[in-house]
Amino acid sequence: MSVIFSFGEILWDIFPDYKKPGGSPANLAYHLHVLGNKSYLVSRIGEDKHGEELLKFISEKGLSTQYVQKDARQPTGTVTVHFSGDEPSYTIHKPAAWDYIEMSDELKSAMTDADAICFASLSQREEKSANTLQNILDTIPENCLKVFDLNLRPPFTNQDIILTTIEKANVVKFNKDELDMVSDWLDVENLPAYLLRHDPAKKILLTLGGDGSALFTKKGYFEHQAYPISGEGDFVGVGDAFLACITHLLLKGEEGENLLRKANRYAAAVASQKGGMPGMDQIST
């Protein structure tokens, strides 16, 4: 059983007619738990009703709350979800407790047992949490798999922090817009090739929506088509589910097209349900 930490936001996604627990790192931690790992979310909530409800929800799902900190001054995070067709967009409200995640001796000690740590760019929008994550990345064991999901949410796109984090990561996931944005920053035409020249051990993931996903490694280029979606679900958290399955499988030694095939199938099962953390009994791998 792999020990995996997910660093960053847990919050409420507020939909037009309902709300669901969310946040990319929280979704990721949940799916890593569903897949059978010892999964820990490192986050922060307010001492308020929203925070109490989130703790109750993830506890009932079986996900550990050991490293979910409480903040007496900042509120639990919320995001308003809007839809244009099937694609969601987000209004991410400030202030939020997850911007103030602190390093502790207990957390630092726990990281020595980590097989992987997953993190995204949004959780680094404020200095406190950004510094805590960089501290973690500088102190974890060398063999700990570092998985970075860009998850760019303008205007929270600090170029220096994102490029530094890409450099430190072993696995980086982009969507097409994110790949184009970072390519423009670096003024390169083939970003995966550029990153692999600088770090041949890196794995570059590209999600392609309804067209599936692709993987760039020193061993070559791989792609796999998406699986059909059933039911009346939504696409919130599908990329998180995909990356959770990728992380889970990498730690088991999966590679290439087989890695993408299994992760795409898992993502399709999640997309067939509502919200980023659907019930475990509704997920099929």
For each residue, the residues with C-beta under 8 A, 3 or more apart:
1: 36 37 38
2: 37 38 115 116 248 251
3: 37 38 40 113 114 115 116
4: 29 32 37 38 39 40 114 115 116 117 118 247 251
5: 39 40 41 42 67 110 111 114 116 117 118
6: 25 26 28 29 32 39 40 41 42 117 118 119
7: 25 42 43 101 117 118 119 123 132 133 136
8: 23 24 25 26 42 43 98 101 119 120 122 123 129 133
9: 23 24 25 26 43 77 96 98 122 123
10: 21 22 23 25 26 41 43 45 54 58 68 77 98
11: 21 22 23 26 54 76 77 78 79 96 98
12: 19 20 21 22 50 53 54 76 77 78 79
13: 19 20 21 22 79 81 236 275 276
14: 19 78 79 80 81
15: 18 19 20 81
16: 81 82 83
17:
18: 15 274
19: 12 13 14 15
20: 12 13 15 236 274 275 276 277
21: 10 11 12 13 26 54 57 58 275 276 277
22: 10 11 12 13 26 27 79 236 237 275 276 277
23: 8 9 10 11 26 27 43 77 79 98 276
24: 8 9 27 28 120 122 149 151 237 239 240
25: 6 7 8 9 10 28 29 41 42 43 118 119 120 123
26: 6 8 9 10 11 21 22 23 29 30 41 43 58 276 277
27: 22 23 24 30 31 237 240 241 244 276 277
28: 6 24 25 31 32 118 149 240 243 244 247
29: 4 6 25 26 32 33 39 40 41 63 118
30: 26 27 33 34 39 58 61 63 244 276 277
31: 27 28 34 35 240 241 244 245 266 270 277
32: 4 6 28 29 35 37 39 118 244 247 248
33: 29 30 36 37 39 61 62 63
34: 30 31 244 280 283
35: 31 32 244 245 248 266 285
36: 1 33 248
37: 1 2 3 4 32 33 248 251
38: 1 2 3 4
39: 4 5 6 29 30 32 33 63 64
40: 3 4 5 6 29 64 66 67 110
41: 5 6 10 25 26 29 58 63 64 65 67 68
42: 5 6 7 8 25 67 68 101 107 136
43: 7 8 9 10 23 25 26 67 68 69 98 101
44: 68 69 70 71 74 97 98 99 100 101 102 129
45: 10 48 50 51 54 55 68 69 70 71 76 77 97 98
46: 50 51 70 71 72 74 75 76 97
47: 51 70 71 72
48: 45 51 52 75 76
49: 52 53
50: 12 45 46 53 54 75 76 78
51: 45 46 47 48 54 55 70 76 97
52: 48 49 55 56
53: 12 49 50 56 57
54: 10 11 12 21 45 50 51 57 58 76
55: 45 51 52 58 59 65 68
56: 52 53 59 60
57: 21 53 54 60 61 277
58: 10 21 26 30 41 54 55 61 63 65 68
59: 55 56 62 63 65
60: 56 57
61: 30 33 57 58 277 280
62: 33 59 280
63: 29 30 33 39 41 58 59
64: 39 40 41 67
65: 41 55 58 59 68
66: 40
67: 5 40 41 42 43 64 106 107 110
68: 10 41 42 43 44 45 55 58 65
69: 43 44 45 97 101 102
70: 44 45 46 47 51 97
71: 44 45 46 47 74 97 100
72: 46 47
73:
74: 44 46 71 95 96 97 99 100
75: 46 48 50 78 95 96 97
76: 11 12 45 46 48 50 51 54 96 97
77: 9 10 11 12 23 45 92 93 96 97 98
78: 11 12 14 50 75 93 96
79: 11 12 13 14 22 23 90 91 92 93
80: 14 90 91 93
81: 13 14 15 16 88 89 90 236
82: 16 88 89 90 91
83: 16 86 87 88 89 234
84: 87 89
85:
86: 83 234 235
87: 83 84 235
88: 81 82 83 234 235 236
89: 81 82 83 84
90: 79 80 81 82 153
91: 79 80 82
92: 77 79 96 122 153 156
93: 77 78 79 80 96
94: 99
95: 74 75 99
96: 9 11 74 75 76 77 78 92 93 99
97: 44 45 46 51 69 70 71 74 75 76 77 100
98: 8 9 10 11 23 43 44 45 77 101 123 129
99: 44 74 94 95 96 125 126 128 129
100: 44 71 74 97 126 128 129
101: 7 8 42 43 44 69 98 123 128 129 132 133
102: 44 69 128 132
103: 107 108 132 135 136
104: 107 108
105: 108 109
106: 67 109 110
107: 42 67 103 104 110 111 136
108: 103 104 105 111 112 136 139
109: 105 106 112
110: 5 40 67 106 107 113 114
111: 5 107 108 114 117 136 139 140 141 144
112: 108 109 140 141
113: 3 110
114: 3 4 5 110 111 117 140 141 144
115: 2 3 4 144 145 251
116: 2 3 4 5 144 145 146 147 247 250 251
117: 4 5 6 7 111 114 136 137 140 144 145 146 147
118: 4 5 6 7 25 28 29 32 147 148 149 243 244 247
119: 6 7 8 25 123 133 137 146 147 148 149 165
120: 8 24 25 123 148 149 150 151
121: 124 125 148 149 150 151 152 153 156 157 158 161 162 165
122: 8 9 24 92 125 151 152 153 156
123: 7 8 9 25 98 101 119 120 129 130 133
124: 121 129 130 133 158 161 162 165
125: 99 121 122 129 130 156 158
126: 99 100 129 130
127: 130 131
128: 99 100 101 102 131 132
129: 8 44 98 99 100 101 123 124 125 126 132 133
130: 123 124 125 126 127 133 134 158 161
131: 127 128 134 135
132: 7 101 102 103 128 129 135 136
133: 7 8 101 119 123 124 129 130 136 137 165
134: 130 131 137 138 164
135: 103 131 132 138 139
136: 7 42 103 107 108 111 117 132 133 139 140
137: 117 119 133 134 140 146 165 168
138: 134 135
139: 108 111 135 136
140: 111 112 114 117 136 137 144 146
141: 111 112 114 144
142:
143:
144: 111 114 115 116 117 140 141
145: 115 116 117 170 171 247 250 251
146: 116 117 119 137 140 168 169 170 171
147: 116 117 118 119 169 170 171 173 243 246 247
148: 118 119 120 121 165 166 168 169 171 172 173
149: 24 28 118 119 120 121 173 239 240 243
150: 120 121 162 166 172 173 174 175 178 182
151: 24 120 121 122 239
152: 121 122 156 157 162 177 178 181
153: 90 92 121 122 156 157
154: 157
155:
156: 92 121 122 125 152 153
157: 121 152 153 154 162 181
158: 121 124 125 130 161 162
159: 162 163 185
160: 163 164
161: 121 124 130 158 164 165
162: 121 124 150 152 157 158 159 165 166 182
163: 159 160 166 167 182 185 186
164: 134 160 161 167 168
165: 119 121 124 133 137 148 161 162 168 169
166: 148 150 162 163 169 172 182 195
167: 163 164 198 199
168: 137 146 148 164 165
169: 146 147 148 165 166 172 202
170: 145 146 147 201 202 203
171: 145 146 147 148 202 203 205 246 247 250
172: 148 150 166 169 195 202 203 204 205
173: 147 148 149 150 205 206 207 239 242 243 246
174: 150 178 179 182 191 204 205 206 207
175: 150 178 179 206 207 208 209 239
176: 179 180 206 207 208 209
177: 152 180 181
178: 150 152 174 175 181 182
179: 174 175 176 182 183 191 206
180: 176 177 183 184
181: 152 157 177 178 184 185
182: 150 162 163 166 174 178 179 185 186 191
183: 179 180 186 187 188 189 191
184: 180 181 187
185: 159 163 181 182
186: 163 182 183 191 194
187: 183 184
188: 183 191 194
189: 183
190: 193 194
191: 174 179 182 183 186 188 194 195 204
192: 195 196 204 206 216
193: 190 196 197 216
194: 186 188 190 191 197 198
195: 166 172 191 192 198 199 202 204
196: 192 193 199 200 202 204 216 217 218
197: 193 194 200
198: 167 194 195
199: 167 195 196 202
200: 196 197 218
201: 170 218
202: 169 170 171 172 195 196 199 217
203: 170 171 172 215 216 217 250
204: 172 174 191 192 195 196 215 216 217
205: 171 172 173 174 213 214 215 243 246
206: 173 174 175 176 179 192 213 214 215 216
207: 173 174 175 176 213 239 242
208: 175 176 211 212 213 214 226
209: 175 176 226
210: 226
211: 208 225 226
212: 208 223 224 225 226 260 264
213: 205 206 207 208 223 224 226 242 260 263 264
214: 205 206 208 221 222 223 260
215: 203 204 205 206 221 222 223 256 257 259 260
216: 192 193 196 203 204 206 221
217: 196 202 203 204 220 222 255 256
218: 196 200 201
219: 255 256
220: 217 256
221: 214 215 216
222: 214 215 217 256 257 259 260
223: 212 213 214 215 257 260
224: 212 213 257 260 261 264
225: 211 212 264
226: 208 209 210 211 212 213 264 267 268
227: 264 265 267 268
228: 268
229: 233 268 271 272
230: 272
231: 272 273
232: 274
233: 229 270 271 272 273 274 278
234: 83 86 88 271 274 275
235: 86 87 88 238 271
236: 13 20 22 81 88 274 275 276
237: 22 24 27 240 241 270 275 276 277
238: 235 241 242 267 270 271
239: 24 149 151 173 175 207 242 243 267
240: 24 27 28 31 149 237 243 244 276
241: 27 31 237 238 244 245 266 267 270 271 276
242: 173 207 213 238 239 245 246 263 264 266 267
243: 28 118 147 149 173 205 239 240 246 247 263
244: 27 28 30 31 32 34 35 118 240 241 247 248 266
245: 31 35 241 242 248 249 262 263 266 267 285
246: 147 171 173 205 242 243 249 250 259 263
247: 4 28 32 116 118 145 147 171 243 244 250 251
248: 2 32 35 36 37 244 245 251 252
249: 245 246 252 254 259 262 263
250: 116 145 171 203 246 247 253 254 259
251: 2 4 37 115 116 145 247 248
252: 248 249
253: 250
254: 249 250 258 259 262
255: 217 219 258 259
256: 215 217 219 220 222 259 260
257: 215 222 223 224 260 261
258: 254 255 261 262
259: 215 222 246 249 250 254 255 256 262 263
260: 212 213 214 215 222 223 224 256 257 263 264
261: 224 257 258 264 265
262: 245 249 254 258 259 265 266 285
263: 213 242 243 245 246 249 259 260 266 267
264: 212 213 224 225 226 227 242 260 261 267 268
265: 227 261 262 268 269 285
266: 31 35 241 242 244 245 262 263 269 270 283 285
267: 226 227 238 239 241 242 245 263 264 270 271
268: 226 227 228 229 264 265 271 272
269: 265 266 272 273 282 283 284 285
270: 31 233 237 238 241 266 267 273 276 278 283
271: 229 233 234 235 238 241 267 268
272: 229 230 231 233 268 269 282
273: 231 233 269 270 278 279 282 283
274: 18 20 232 233 234 236 278
275: 13 20 21 22 234 236 237 278
276: 13 20 21 22 23 26 27 30 236 237 240 241 270
277: 20 21 22 26 27 30 31 57 61 237
278: 233 270 273 274 275 282 283
279: 273 282 283
280: 34 61 62 283
281:
282: 269 272 273 278 279
283: 34 266 269 270 273 278 279 280
284: 269
285: 35 245 262 265 266 269
